[in-house]
Amino acid sequence: MSANECFNAVSAKWLPRKPVFSEFEGWLAGDNQFCKLIKHNRKRSVYALLPAPGAPPSYYLKHDHPKEAWDVLRSWVYPKVLREYSTLQLLQNHGVDAVTPVACGWVRGQGVLITEALNDSLAIDELWPKVQGDKIRKEKLLAGLSILLRNMMRSQIYHPDLHFGNILAVEKPEITACALVDVHGVRVIRKLSHRRKMLMIRLFTGMEQNLQLKEVHALLEPLFPEDKPEQIDIIWGKLKQSMVRQIHHKWHGRRRKVLNSNKRSNSICSVAKNSTGTWRWRTGFDLNLAQNLIQIHKNISSESPTKLIKDDKQQRTSLIEVEGKEFITKEFVYSRRWGKDSPGRKRWLSNWRLEMSGLPVSKCLAWLEASDGRSYLLKEYINGISLYESLESAAHDEAKRRFLVGELLNLLARLYFLGFVHKNLNTQKIIINNEEGLKSLYLVGNNDMDYHRRVSRAHWQQHFNQMTETMPDVPALKQDFAQLFTEVRDRWCVAMSR
């Protein structure tokens, strides 16, 4: 019996043989000292297997435990863990880096896949924010990614769902080595078409706002050795446009998950209903903490309203610190707008859509539709200062103010490329966060966001006016903004016309 689901290791079929090491026995016994749950959903759980309490993992174990009849039948006929084990062996034979398979076993629709741990590694979606501001580490990571993709294309390997969450990276003195960790659906194609190549390398567009043109060429030229530099530019433009279409296409399914449309929890958002109302919270977040924070907010509203950071007829907002972490709690007072038009629902969806598009926003952590007609939204607090304050302090330092203006325009270009237009953007709705010496711009107050299939010059002009009006009144600053704005807008319009 495992810590989570029943798995009969004795009755299971094993390839190449049943594991005999103590870490696996500890998992079977449900000993939490020797196994740590990393990920869990209705179909699969992932565990780190430890040789000793507190030690780095020696293996990782994926446990398939489907519940739906169709999933169980499919796993019974051809176990998913067997397909993944065979695929990992195939990749090894073709010289494509991936985690090393140890064993797989299956019985009555359930399955177990064990792989060697790749210690000191991080998924690229976790590593990228740490290295994007470090030129050397960034170059090494991009080189490692290019090598992995080159080896896959050379061997005609197609991965239908390649993204930064299923690639691990290990930083070494000479290079950053990249390896595949999730290989479901990977197969060898007789001839890897240009379309399939484009689908795989589309993952690079997630780095787009932090890549210079020369870095794009360094990434893509080894993958398309026969193409000229101007053709690489065209390929990159098509990749970005494809990425935008894919993001908005996926949103329809993700939206259902964020709203828990089937009334069940999922890999993105959990749901529960009690006498208080309907709770939705980010999977992995603590519901008890959410309940505690909202109760603290209610106490502040009734006993110490002067401590609220916003208090009007429609909304009350508080900043609450618990165990060294700060959270924003927003309360939307009852109004006629309810159901699909409720302010809590609109903000919950808007924030999730922006986050899932890769835009820098504070994450929504929980949402309560209270039985008394109110709505509560819990968000992470971004520690920093407003863009207005940052521009004000840098107004007389040309290098600093041009850097900030450049970052602002990069953010606007990113928004427009994805088709988002903020109807009421100003310098108070952008927060400058400084972590590990890196300045990052975050959008706050995202309830006035619209989606357009094509953003026009009129939208650029609207934001130019809004930002200019809300900037510190320093002529040199506004002059720099006007000059850089025109350059970025024109480059953006040229790129979109291709």
Summary of the structure (lengths in Angstrom):
residues: 498
radius of gyration: 25.1
end to end distance: 58.7
largest distance: 77.8
contacts: 1499
relative contact order: 0.06
helix: 44%
strand: 23%
